Amino acid sequence: MKAMILAAGRGKRMRPLTDTLPKPLLEVGGKPLIVWHIEKLVDAGITQIIINHAWQGHLIEQALGCGNTWGASLHYSAEPHRLETAGGIAKALPFFDQQPFLVINGDIWCDWDVQQAKQCACALKQEAALAWLLMVDNPCHNPAGDFSFPDLAAHPLTFAGIGVYRPELFSAIPKNTVYKLAPLLRQALTNNQVIATHYHGEWMDIGTPERLDRLHNKLVTQDQSGYTQA
């Protein structure tokens, strides 16, 4: 199985920290946020990883290189301007060889077990679905939630930024086209082609300096022997 880390966001809410540095390279717990994701993927046996980037993307490539430091094989999908989530995935689609793949937002923190991604890919085939989503309880900054799954909760939940997708979900998007993910998912939901899991573990959207500091303080006061200790 292959994976993609989304790292093309401008990180405006993180300014001034992101005025000269891409958000995925901001350090937390002694290493860049994106490195925590890479290490967790490798620990789960997923070593073929593609990273999209736009703003100051060359710095991401310089910092991470080919990925051999972490036992990964890193590839990059450079975007001349941000293509939004679905557009960025569509541009990188050939990397996945027509197989289901895992996508993780580069600006989140979650202790979900990545080992389960392969089971989620199998579930897509069994359910004839195009997307599996990890859903979490609504945080303070998104109290209304994103999507409703009546079999999971009586109210809308928030998308955690972790999903497993079949390439067919993105195949109609022309390359280098700006396209958001939410409309695709809503259409697939209408067609009963989305499955989901309600996750109750640790999750955080690292969207502001305050949340970055909160996560950093959590990590430095806990055992940092593993990503799942967040």
N, C-alpha and C positions, 0 to 999 in steps of 0.2 A: 504493500500500500504506500502511496505517496501523499505528501501533505503540502499545504500552502500556508504561509504566514503573511497576513495582510499588513503592510507597512508603508502604504503610500499616503497616509493622511498628513495633513499640514500641521495638526496639533495646535490650532490657534488658542484653545483654552489653556494650553500649557505655557504660553508665552509669559515671561521672556525666555524661559528655559529652552524653547524650541526655535528661537530666533536664528540660531546658528547650528543647531543639532537636531536631527530627526528624532521624533518621540521614542521610537523603539530602542534608541541608543542611550536613553536616560537611565542612569544607574539606580538600582534598588537592591538593597541587601548585598552590596559589594560587586554587582555585575550588571551589565545592560539588561533591560527588561526582556528584550528579544532572545537573549542567551538562555534565560530560564525556559522559554518555550522550546528552543532547540534541544536543550539537554533532556527535557521531558520526552520529546518525540523520539530521540535516540534511545533513551531508556526503554521505550515501548517497542523498539525494533523498527521504527520508521526513520530511515536515514536519508531518503531521497526527498529533499525539501526545496520548494521554490518560494522566493520572497519577491513580492512586487514592491516597487518604490517609485517615488516621484520627487518630492521636496528633499533636496540634499541627499539624494539616493546614493551618490558616489561615496558618501561617507559610510553608509551601511556596507557597501561592498568592500571598502578599505578595512573596516573594522572586523568583518566576519570572514572575508576571503572565501576559500573553497569549502570551509567548514571542517577540515580535517582535525582541527584542535579539539573538536567535540565528537569526532567519529561520524560526522555527517557529510553528505555530498550536497552542497548548497548551489542552487541555481538562482538566477535573477531575471525578473521581468521588469525592465525599465519602462516607465510611462512618461511621455513628454509632458503630460499634465495628468492630474488625477482622473482616473476613469470611473470612479466610484467602485463599490464592491463587486457587483455583477460584471461590470465592464472590465475590471482588472482580472477577474477569474476567467472571463471569456478569452482575454488576450493570452493567458497562460494555459489554455485548455489543451494544446498539443502535448504538454508535458505529462499529462495523466494517462496517455495511451488508452483512452476510451474506457477506463476503469473508475469505479467510485473512489473518491479522494476526500481527505480531511482538510478543512480550512479553519484556521484559528486567527482571530483578531490579534494583532500585535500589541494592542494597548489594554489587554485584560489580564487579570490574575485569577486562576482557578485551580483547584486541586482535584478536578475530575481525572479519573484514570484513563489515560490515552489508550491503554491496552484495549479498551472497549470499542475503539473506533472500527476495528475489523468486524466485530459482531454487528455494529450498526450498519456497515456496508452490506452484510449478508441480509439484514432485516429489510433493507431497501429492495432487494431482489425478491424476497419472499412476499412483501406487501405491495409490490409493483409501484413503489413510491420513488420520487425524484430527490427528496431531501429528508434528512434526519436532523433535528435541531435539539440542542441542549437548552432548556428553559430554566429560568430561576425566578424566585420571588421578586416582585418589583422593588427596586431600590428607591431611595428618596428622590433621586434626580429623574426617575421615570415611573411615577406612581400609577399611571394609567396602563402601563404594560404595552406589549407589542402585538401579540397574537393570542387568540383564544383556542384552547384545546379542552373541551368540556370533559373529556375522559381523564384529564390531569388535574384540573382545578376549576372552581366555579367562576373564576374571574380571569381576565387576560394575564399572561405571564410575560416576562421580559426575556428576549433572546440573549443568550449568554455570549454570542460571538464565536461559538464553536458549532460546526456543522459538518455532516458528511453528505456529499452530493454525488449524483450521477451526472456525467457530462451532458446528457440530453437536456438538462435544465437550462443550460447556457448556450446550446448549439445554434440557436437562432439569432444570437447577438453578433452583429458584425464586429470584426476585430478593430480595436482602437476606438470603440464607441463608448461614450459616457452612459452608464446604465446602473441604476440602483438595484439592490437585491430585494428590498421589501416588495415591490410590485410583482416580481417573479414568484416570490413565496406566497403572496396572497392569491395569485392565480392558481398556483399548485394546490393551495389549501382548498380552494373552491372545487378543484377536481379530485379532492381526496388523495393527493399525491405527496402529502407531507406527514411524517411521523415525528414524534418528539418524546423526550424524557424530561420529567420535572426533577431538577437536581437541587438537593438541599445542603450541599457542602459549601466550602469557601468559594466565593466569587467576588470580584471587584472590577469595576470599570475604572481604569487608571486614566481619567480624563482631565484631571486638574492637578496643580502642584500640591494641593492639600491632600488629595487621595494618594498621590505618590509618596508624600511624607508619611501618611498613615501606614501604608504598606511597608515602607522602609523600616519604620519603628517596630512594626510587628516582627519583621524578619530578624532584625539585629538583636531582638530580645528572646528569640526562640532558637531551637536547634536548626541550623542551616544545612544539615546533612542531606536534605532532599527537598525538591520542589514542592512536594505534597505536604510539607510542614507549615504552609502558609496559614 
